[in-house]
Protein backbone atom coordinates (compact mmCIF):
# COMPACT_ATOMS: atom_id res chain seq x y z
CA UNK A 1 0.00 0.00 0.00
CA UNK A 2 2.87 2.42 0.82
CA UNK A 3 4.43 1.68 -2.58
CA UNK A 4 1.12 2.62 -4.24
CA UNK A 5 1.15 5.88 -2.30
CA UNK A 6 4.51 6.80 -3.81
CA UNK A 7 3.37 6.48 -7.42
CA UNK A 8 3.39 9.78 -9.32
CA UNK A 9 -0.39 9.81 -10.00
CA UNK A 10 -1.21 9.19 -6.32
CA UNK A 11 1.24 11.88 -5.22
CA UNK A 12 -0.57 14.33 -7.51
CA UNK A 13 -3.87 13.29 -5.96
CA UNK A 14 -2.43 13.93 -2.50
CA UNK A 15 -1.22 17.33 -3.73
CA UNK A 16 -4.81 18.13 -4.69
CA UNK A 17 -5.81 17.43 -1.10
CA UNK A 18 -3.07 19.80 0.11
CA UNK A 19 -4.56 22.60 -2.02
CA UNK A 20 -7.91 22.47 -0.17
CA UNK A 21 -7.03 24.37 3.04
CA UNK A 22 -5.18 27.06 1.06
CA UNK A 23 -8.17 27.58 -1.24
CA UNK A 24 -10.46 27.82 1.80
CA UNK A 25 -8.17 30.37 3.46
CA UNK A 26 -8.09 32.43 0.26
CA UNK A 27 -11.92 32.46 0.06
CA UNK A 28 -12.32 33.32 3.75
CA UNK A 29 -9.86 36.19 3.28
CA UNK A 30 -11.82 37.39 0.19
CA UNK A 31 -8.84 36.65 -2.07
CA UNK A 32 -10.97 35.15 -4.82
CA UNK A 33 -8.35 35.54 -7.55
CA UNK A 34 -5.90 33.46 -5.54
CA UNK A 35 -8.62 30.93 -4.70
CA UNK A 36 -9.46 30.65 -8.41
CA UNK A 37 -5.81 30.13 -9.34
CA UNK A 38 -5.37 27.44 -6.69
CA UNK A 39 -8.62 25.73 -7.72
CA UNK A 40 -7.47 25.67 -11.35
CA UNK A 41 -4.08 24.26 -10.26
CA UNK A 42 -5.91 21.56 -8.30
CA UNK A 43 -8.01 20.82 -11.39
CA UNK A 44 -4.89 20.51 -13.55
CA UNK A 45 -3.40 18.08 -11.01
CA UNK A 46 -6.61 16.03 -11.32
CA UNK A 47 -6.23 15.78 -15.07
CA UNK A 48 -2.53 15.00 -14.83
CA UNK A 49 -2.91 12.20 -12.29
CA UNK A 50 -5.25 10.28 -14.59
CA UNK A 51 -3.04 10.90 -17.60
CA UNK A 52 0.09 9.80 -15.74
CA UNK A 53 -1.64 6.69 -14.40
CA UNK A 54 -2.43 5.63 -17.96
CA UNK A 55 0.87 6.66 -19.57
CA UNK A 56 3.11 5.23 -16.84
CA UNK A 57 0.83 2.22 -16.33
CA UNK A 58 0.58 3.11 -12.65
CA UNK A 59 -3.12 2.55 -12.07
CA UNK A 60 -3.50 1.42 -8.47
CA UNK A 61 -6.34 0.29 -6.26
CA UNK A 62 -5.46 3.11 -3.87
CA UNK A 63 -5.69 5.62 -6.72
CA UNK A 64 -9.10 4.31 -7.74
CA UNK A 65 -10.41 5.19 -4.29
CA UNK A 66 -8.24 8.22 -3.50
CA UNK A 67 -8.95 10.17 -6.71
CA UNK A 68 -12.76 10.41 -6.35
CA UNK A 69 -12.38 11.09 -2.62
CA UNK A 70 -10.05 14.01 -3.38
CA UNK A 71 -12.48 15.32 -6.02
CA UNK A 72 -15.45 15.12 -3.65
CA UNK A 73 -13.54 16.71 -0.78
CA UNK A 74 -12.41 19.59 -2.99
CA UNK A 75 -15.82 20.24 -4.54
CA UNK A 76 -17.87 19.72 -1.37
CA UNK A 77 -15.52 21.94 0.61
CA UNK A 78 -15.78 24.65 -2.02
CA UNK A 79 -19.57 24.51 -2.01
CA UNK A 80 -19.62 24.68 1.77
CA UNK A 81 -17.16 27.55 2.07
CA UNK A 82 -18.76 29.55 -0.75
CA UNK A 83 -22.24 29.08 0.73
CA UNK A 84 -20.97 30.09 4.18
CA UNK A 85 -19.29 33.30 3.07
CA UNK A 86 -21.05 36.49 4.03
CA UNK A 87 -21.79 37.16 0.38
CA UNK A 88 -23.65 33.89 -0.16
CA UNK A 89 -21.83 33.21 -3.42
CA UNK A 90 -23.51 29.79 -3.76
CA UNK A 91 -27.05 29.05 -2.68
CA UNK A 92 -27.23 27.23 0.64
CA UNK A 93 -29.97 25.08 -0.90
CA UNK A 94 -27.54 23.87 -3.59
CA UNK A 95 -24.89 23.10 -0.99
CA UNK A 96 -27.31 21.11 1.16
CA UNK A 97 -28.37 19.07 -1.88
CA UNK A 98 -24.77 18.38 -2.92
CA UNK A 99 -23.84 17.28 0.61
CA UNK A 100 -27.01 15.24 1.16
CA UNK A 101 -26.56 13.35 -2.10
CA UNK A 102 -22.91 12.60 -1.42
CA UNK A 103 -23.56 11.50 2.17
CA UNK A 104 -26.46 9.26 1.15
CA UNK A 105 -24.36 7.66 -1.60
CA UNK A 106 -21.43 7.21 0.80
CA UNK A 107 -23.61 5.54 3.43
CA UNK A 108 -25.33 3.26 0.91
CA UNK A 109 -22.02 2.27 -0.74
CA UNK A 110 -20.39 1.60 2.61
CA UNK A 111 -23.27 -0.58 3.80
CA UNK A 112 -23.45 -2.52 0.55
CA UNK A 113 -19.68 -2.99 0.50
CA UNK A 114 -19.48 -4.11 4.14
CA UNK A 115 -22.32 -6.59 3.69
CA UNK A 116 -20.76 -7.92 0.48
CA UNK A 117 -23.93 -7.17 -1.44
CA UNK A 118 -22.17 -4.92 -3.93
CA UNK A 119 -18.44 -4.36 -4.38
CA UNK A 120 -18.21 -2.18 -7.52
CA UNK A 121 -19.71 1.29 -7.70
CA UNK A 122 -19.21 2.85 -11.09
CA UNK A 123 -20.32 6.45 -11.62
CA UNK A 124 -23.23 6.89 -13.99
CA UNK A 125 -23.44 9.36 -16.86
CA UNK A 126 -25.63 11.55 -14.64
CA UNK A 127 -23.10 11.38 -11.81
CA UNK A 128 -20.31 12.40 -14.18
CA UNK A 129 -22.46 15.24 -15.54
CA UNK A 130 -23.14 16.37 -11.96
CA UNK A 131 -19.43 16.41 -11.16
CA UNK A 132 -18.73 18.33 -14.38
CA UNK A 133 -21.41 20.89 -13.49
CA UNK A 134 -19.79 21.38 -10.08
CA UNK A 135 -16.30 21.63 -11.61
CA UNK A 136 -17.53 24.35 -13.99
CA UNK A 137 -19.67 26.16 -11.39
CA UNK A 138 -17.02 26.63 -8.69
CA UNK A 139 -14.56 28.58 -10.88
CA UNK A 140 -17.43 30.63 -12.31
CA UNK A 141 -18.52 31.55 -8.78
CA UNK A 142 -14.94 32.51 -7.89
CA UNK A 143 -14.52 34.43 -11.14
CA UNK A 144 -17.79 36.27 -10.47
CA UNK A 145 -16.19 37.63 -7.30
CA UNK A 146 -13.27 38.97 -9.35
CA UNK A 147 -15.13 40.28 -12.40
CA UNK A 148 -18.63 41.65 -12.92
CA UNK A 149 -18.84 40.66 -16.59
CA UNK A 150 -22.37 39.72 -17.59
CA UNK A 151 -21.41 36.37 -19.16
CA UNK A 152 -19.80 35.31 -15.88
CA UNK A 153 -22.93 36.22 -13.89
CA UNK A 154 -25.10 34.26 -16.32
CA UNK A 155 -22.68 31.31 -16.36
CA UNK A 156 -22.59 31.26 -12.57
CA UNK A 157 -26.38 31.19 -12.32
CA UNK A 158 -26.72 28.50 -15.01
CA UNK A 159 -23.99 26.45 -13.32
CA UNK A 160 -25.69 26.60 -9.94
CA UNK A 161 -29.07 25.59 -11.33
CA UNK A 162 -27.51 22.85 -13.50
CA UNK A 163 -25.76 21.54 -10.40
CA UNK A 164 -29.03 21.51 -8.45
CA UNK A 165 -30.87 19.66 -11.23
CA UNK A 166 -28.09 17.16 -11.87
CA UNK A 167 -27.59 16.54 -8.15
CA UNK A 168 -31.24 15.52 -7.80
CA UNK A 169 -31.31 13.53 -11.06
CA UNK A 170 -28.04 11.70 -10.39
CA UNK A 171 -29.00 10.96 -6.79
CA UNK A 172 -32.35 9.47 -7.78
CA UNK A 173 -30.73 7.58 -10.67
CA UNK A 174 -28.10 6.14 -8.35
CA UNK A 175 -30.70 4.92 -5.85
CA UNK A 176 -32.79 3.39 -8.66
CA UNK A 177 -29.69 1.61 -10.02
CA UNK A 178 -28.85 0.21 -6.59
CA UNK A 179 -32.47 -0.86 -6.00
CA UNK A 180 -32.53 -2.59 -9.41
CA UNK A 181 -29.22 -4.31 -8.65
CA UNK A 182 -30.45 -5.47 -5.24
CA UNK A 183 -33.73 -6.70 -6.66
CA UNK A 184 -31.95 -8.52 -9.48
CA UNK A 185 -29.38 -10.01 -7.04
CA UNK A 186 -32.22 -11.09 -4.72
CA UNK A 187 -34.04 -12.77 -7.62
CA UNK A 188 -30.95 -14.84 -8.45
CA UNK A 189 -30.88 -16.30 -4.92
CA UNK A 190 -34.46 -17.60 -5.04
Secondary structure, DSSP 8 states (H G I E B T S, - for coil): -HHHHTSHHHHHHHHHHHHHHHHHHHHHTT-HHHHHHHHHHHHHHHHHHHHHHHHTT---HHHHHHHHHHHHHHHHHHHHHHHHSTT--S-HHHHHHHHHHHHHHHHHHHHHHHTTS-------HHHHHHHHHHHHHHHHHHHHHH---HHHHHHHHHHHHHHHHHHHHHHHHHHHHHHHHHHHHHHHH-
